[in-house]
Each structure stands twice: as C-alpha cells, then as structure tokens.
C-alpha cells in the first residue's frame, strides 16, 4: 500500500522531499493511515488536530488520542480548539459550514509548506454520487481534486488512491466519530446503503469511479481553458458550441464568487437568446444582466440616482460625481449625451437637475418623446439611466441627456442669448 501511495504522489506531483508536510489529523482511520504512510516514506511530517468541541467527551477523547499517537510516533503536533457553535450563530451559517471554515482557517495558519488531508477513493465515490444526485454538471463528477490552494496554502490528497478498507488495515488503532454511524445525513446514507448496493454489481466500484474522475478532471480543465477564448457577448455565446458557452458562464460565476449550478448557468445562457436587451436574473444575491450585447454581473453596485439640485453658472458637481457646466456660449449643434444649447431668454426662473421620473417626456419636432423610450432606443444601459441628468426650469423639462431638448427651449436663428449646458463624467 505504501508503494502504491508513493507512486501516486510522484505521478501527480503532490509532494517533494523538501516539503514540510502538516497532516490534518482527526484520529480517524484515514488520517492515522495518512500520517503513518507519509512518515514511513520519509517526509518531514507534523500533525495538526482541530477540536471542534461538538461531541463533548468524544471530542476530548479524539484530541487525547491524537496527542498520544503523535508522542508514540515522535511527530510534532499542534492542537487548535474552535467554537463551532458560537461561530455558526454569529455568522448565521450551518454547523457543518462553520466547522469546515474554522478547520481550514486553522490548517491555513500552519507553518508547514503543504497540508495533507486524508481523503480516500471511498470519499471520492461518495462525493461523485452525492453530486450526481444533486444534478451536478461535469465538474461535480470530477470528484475530489488531487490538490487545491486555499488561503495561500497548498492542500494535497496523497491517499486518494486508497479505499477506506485499506486505511483501516494500515491505521491499526484509531477512533471513530459516532455521528458517522447515523443516517440523518445524505452522505452517510450513500455510504451505508448506496455504495454497498453498487459494489455488489462492481466490487471495484471505488477504483473505477476514481479513474473516471481523473479523466473527467483533465477534460474539465481543457474546457475551462478553451472557454477563456470566448467573449462574454451574447453574439459570441450564441455562436459558440453549447458546452463552451456554458463553461464560459460557469467561469464567470466562479470569478465573481457566485454559486454555480446548472439552473443558474442555463438561466444566464438564456439571456443571450432573449429579445429583451435589458433582461436579467438573480444569482446568489447579485444580478446577472444583459447590457444589449454584453453579459454583466452587478453586485448591488448600480449607479445611484441624482439628488435634485439648483444649477448655477460654472461647474456643478452632481451627487454621483458627474458634472454639469453652464456657460453663456453660442452654438446650435446639440449632442444627446454631452451638450445642449438652450435659448436663455426662454428659461422660466432657475434651472435644476434631477433623475428621470415615470412619465417624463420632451416635445420634439416629431412629437412627444418619452425619456424612458429614448434611453432604450439610444441603448443606454438600464443601470445607468437613473444617473443621466434631466434639466428643468420652474415650468417643466428643458432637456434630458440621452433623450433631447424640448423644442420650446431650442436655440435658433432668432436667439440672442444662449446657454450651453455640458455634461461631463470622469473617464468618459
């Protein structure tokens, strides 16, 4: 078994002789076997035990066992005690999530170069079946990764090539977590009932699943890299093979730390085919939306609406950081997004600025133009429409950026005094 693990480590480049390796030691058969194997193979090994304080005397028993084992083997051990229940209550997460978070936090703080965890091919088979039941995509069927990086620390799984039966023989002495014997968790039911049933059909089930997982992982990595060449435009997503388009969306979700599942991926892909240029979906507290031909992720950082304020000549800094500059300056060529020339003598009282309101419209030579429709026609991103200035006097709307100027206020050949209203944004 030891030579099998050694070969597995070398083939997958998990460890080198120079590495200082910290073994995540729970006291169970898997972690005890891992510690003994790495020690026998000559690695510079230490142990780290995390006491979750969830099972009373049993938790204390596990800690004592780990201390005694390491003393017997001559292995340095660090014990970290954590308050899982208190953390779960404070953060509003499940006990399982709290335990995993605090455990990895402790492991990331070790002085070792690499942390070795005792995942086996039995764990891998359970994980694949668990993900299959949840409707996982390809990445879920890849099982447990051989190595990952968390918190700046490299985690490796050197005994992923061994079964639980193998580790129990190697460990010899170990402790058992009583909660593993219960059937209240899905993973336990898979372990106790589903796996034995499948192994009747294929006694080498776990090994077969592992081989398949390693093949799928290499294909999964190829898809991930290939998807990097696909643009996040609706046109590109529609043109790409569906597998690549879906992987591009999966990459997008992962890059933005959003939950990944087949439903979210399908919903976002549907945006690319939607007739609505501003369609959007909710994903894990964020909005993923179309901005005409592009797919955008918003995390509650949308542009604010403008506070209403009175304008004066010179520079006016708006509530969102934009600027309106008013100058007595002649000109007749208006620009919907930057410049309007207004007949000063037609202005009623003072000028003010605000965001668009429901029903706002301006009178053009072609008739009434709703500001909202003008923004849509002029492809103003939905998230930016609230920030485009609407200029009013004491009788109504004078002009609206992204829409146009009301004909009643236009400068023409008879105009004697002209006001130039210029809209500026940094970097635009």
C-alpha positions, -999 to 999 in steps of 0.1 A, spaced: 0 0 0 28 24 9 45 19 -25 11 25 -42 8 58 -24 44 67 -32 38 61 -69 5 81 -68 23 110 -51 51 110 -77 28 106 -108 6 135 -97 35 157 -83 17 161 -49 48 163 -27 86 167 -29 112 156 -4 118 192 5 83 199 17 73 203 53 40 185 55 13 190 80 -12 162 83 -48 171 92 -52 145 119 -87 138 132 -78 105 148 -100 85 124 -86 56 104 -80 76 72 -59 104 88 -40 80 110 -31 59 80 -20 90 61 3 101 89 19 66 92 24 63 54 40 97 50 62 91 80 73 58 66 80 73 32 105 97 48 86 130 46 91 158 71 58 154 88 39 172 116 3 169 126 -25 194 133 -56 184 152 -87 207 153 -110 201 182 -145 213 171 -160 208 206 -192 195 191 -193 160 207 -185 167 243 -163 139 259 -159 122 225 -142 154 211 -119 154 241 -112 117 236 -102 123 199 -78 151 210 -62 129 236 -58 100 212 -41 123 186 -17 136 212 -8 101 224 -4 88 189 20 116 179 40 112 210 44 75 203 54 82 167 77 111 176 57 135 154 52 172 164 15 180 169 -4 213 171 -39 213 186 -64 241 178 -97 244 197 -125 262 180 -160 273 190 -181 260 160 -215 266 176 -206 302 185 -192 309 150 -223 294 134 -246 316 155 -225 347 149 -223 342 111 -257 327 106 -244 295 89 -249 258 94 -228 239 120 -212 219 91 -202 251 73 -189 267 104 -168 236 113 -153 234 78 -145 271 77 -127 271 111 -109 239 103 -95 252 70 -86 285 88 -66 266 113 -49 245 86 -40 276 66 -22 291 96 2 262 100 39 268 93 41 238 70 46 242 32 18 218 24 -12 204 42 -21 168 35 -57 157 40 -69 121 43 -95 119 15 -97 84 1 -112 69 -31 -142 59 -9 -147 95 -1 -143 103 -38 -170 78 -48 -194 92 -22 -188 127 -34 -194 118 -71 -227 100 -63 -237 129 -40 -231 154 -68 -249 132 -93 -280 131 -71 -279 170 -69 -278 172 -107 -242 183 -109 -225 193 -142 -192 179 -153 -171 195 -126 -191 177 -99 -185 144 -115 -147 150 -114 -148 142 -77 -123 154 -51 -94 173 -66 -59 160 -60 -47 194 -49 -62 228 -43 -50 261 -29 -69 278 -1 -58 308 19 -24 308 2 -17 272 14 -15 241 -8 -37 212 2 -29 177 -13 -47 143 -11 -19 117 -11 -41 87 -3 -69 93 -27 -57 61 -43 -67 40 -12 -101 27 -1 -114 31 35 -108 -7 40 -72 -1 31 -67 28 56 -84 8 84 -58 -20 79 -29 4 78 -41 26 108 -45 -3 132 -56 19 160 -79 48 155 -110 65 169 -145 65 154 -168 96 151 -202 83 163 -220 107 140 -207 87 110 -229 58 120 -261 79 118 -283 80 87 -295 116 91 -271 130 65 -273 122 28 -236 114 26 -240 88 54 -269 72 37 -249 70 4 -220 54 24 -242 29 43 -267 19 17 -260 31 -19 -223 22 -21 -227 -14 -8 -255 -20 -33 -234 -7 -62 -204 -27 -51 -224 -59 -54 -226 -51 -92 -190 -39 -93 -166 -48 -64 -141 -24 -79 -166 5 -79 -145 30 -60 -114 24 -81 -135 27 -113 -150 60 -101 -116 74 -93 -102 65 -127 -132 81 -144 -129 112 -121 -93 117 -131 -101 115 -168 -131 139 -164 -109 163 -145 -84 166 -173 -113 172 -198 -129 197 -174 -96 216 -173 -94 216 -211 -130 230 -213 -122 257 -188 -91 269 -207 -109 267 -241 -138 288 -227 -113 316 -219 -112 324 -256 -150 330 -258 -162 366 -254 -189 374 -229 -211 389 -256 -245 375 -265 -234 370 -301 -203 350 -290 -223 329 -266 -249 321 -293 -222 312 -318 -200 290 -295 -207 253 -290 -231 250 -262 -206 232 -240 -181 261 -243 -208 288 -238 -220 271 -206 -184 267 -194 -178 304 -201 -208 313 -178 -195 288 -152 -161 306 -152 -179 340 -149 -198 328 -118 -167 314 -102 -146 345 -109 -173 366 -91 -176 342 -62 -212 334 -71 -229 300 -66 -226 276 -95 -253 252 -106 -269 241 -138 -300 262 -133 -281 294 -129 -259 286 -160 -290 278 -181 -308 310 -170 -278 332 -178 -273 315 -212 -310 322 -219 -302 359 -215 -281 357 -247 -311 344 -266 -336 368 -251 -353 395 -271 -351 418 -241 -317 438 -243 -320 445 -205 -331 411 -193 -316 399 -160 -316 370 -135 -309 368 -97 -279 348 -88 -268 344 -52 -276 380 -41 -263 395 -74 -279 404 -107 -266 390 -139 -280 410 -168 -278 419 -204 -265 453 -214 -275 450 -250 -250 425 -264 -229 421 -232 -234 400 -201 -228 419 -169 -226 410 -132 -240 435 -108 -233 430 -70 -255 458 -58 -232 485 -71 -255 501 -96 -253 537 -104 -271 560 -80 -299 583 -90 -292 620 -89 -303 642 -60 -322 672 -71 -302 704 -70 -304 740 -83 -279 748 -110 -257 779 -113 -234 792 -140 -200 775 -140 -193 740 -127 -219 720 -108 -208 687 -92 -237 662 -91 -245 638 -63 -230 609 -82 -197 627 -90 -207 638 -125 -206 675 -136 -228 699 -154 -211 730 -167 -233 761 -176 -218 788 -198 -231 817 -218 -218 804 -251 -233 803 -286 -239 772 -306 -267 752 -322 -254 716 -326 -267 696 -297 -253 662 -286 -278 639 -268 -252 628 -243 -229 657 -237 -242 691 -249 -273 712 -253 -277 748 -264 -307 765 -248 -322 799 -255 -316 817 -222 -345 841 -227 -370 811 -228 -359 798 -194 -385 803 -166 -368 811 -134 -339 789 -122 -326 757 -137 -325 725 -117 -312 690 -123 -327 656 -112 -331 620 -124 -358 608 -148 -392 602 -133 -420 580 -145 -439 597 -174 -412 623 -182 -411 634 -218 -399 662 -240 -416 678 -270 -396 673 -302 -403 683 -338 -416 648 -344 -439 649 -314 -438 638 -277 -408 616 -268 -408 596 -236 -374 598 -219 -375 561 -209 -382 550 -245 -355 574 -258 -330 558 -234 -340 523 -247 -338 534 -283 -304 550 -277 -291 519 -260 -285 535 -226 -277 506 -202 -306 501 -178 -284 505 -148 -272 539 -160 -305 555 -169 -311 569 -134 -279 589 -135 -285 608 -168 -294 644 -159 -329 658 -166 -327 697 -167 -359 715 -156 -370 751 -150 -400 763 -130 -424 752 -157 -411 719 -169 -384 699 -186 -359 719 -206 -337 690 -219 -328 654 -209 -295 638 -216 -298 607 -236 -331 619 -250 -331 655 -264 -340 692 -259 -376 704 -257 -384 725 -288 -397 753 -267 -362 759 -254 -341 753 -285 -317 780 -297 -325 790 -332 -317 819 -357 -337 844 -336 -319 835 -304 -299 864 -289 -286 848 -256 -275 812 -255 -267 789 -225 -245 759 -232 -252 730 -208 -224 705 -209 -224 671 -191 -191 655 -180 -181 623 -163 -145 614 -153 -131 590 -178 -160 594 -203 
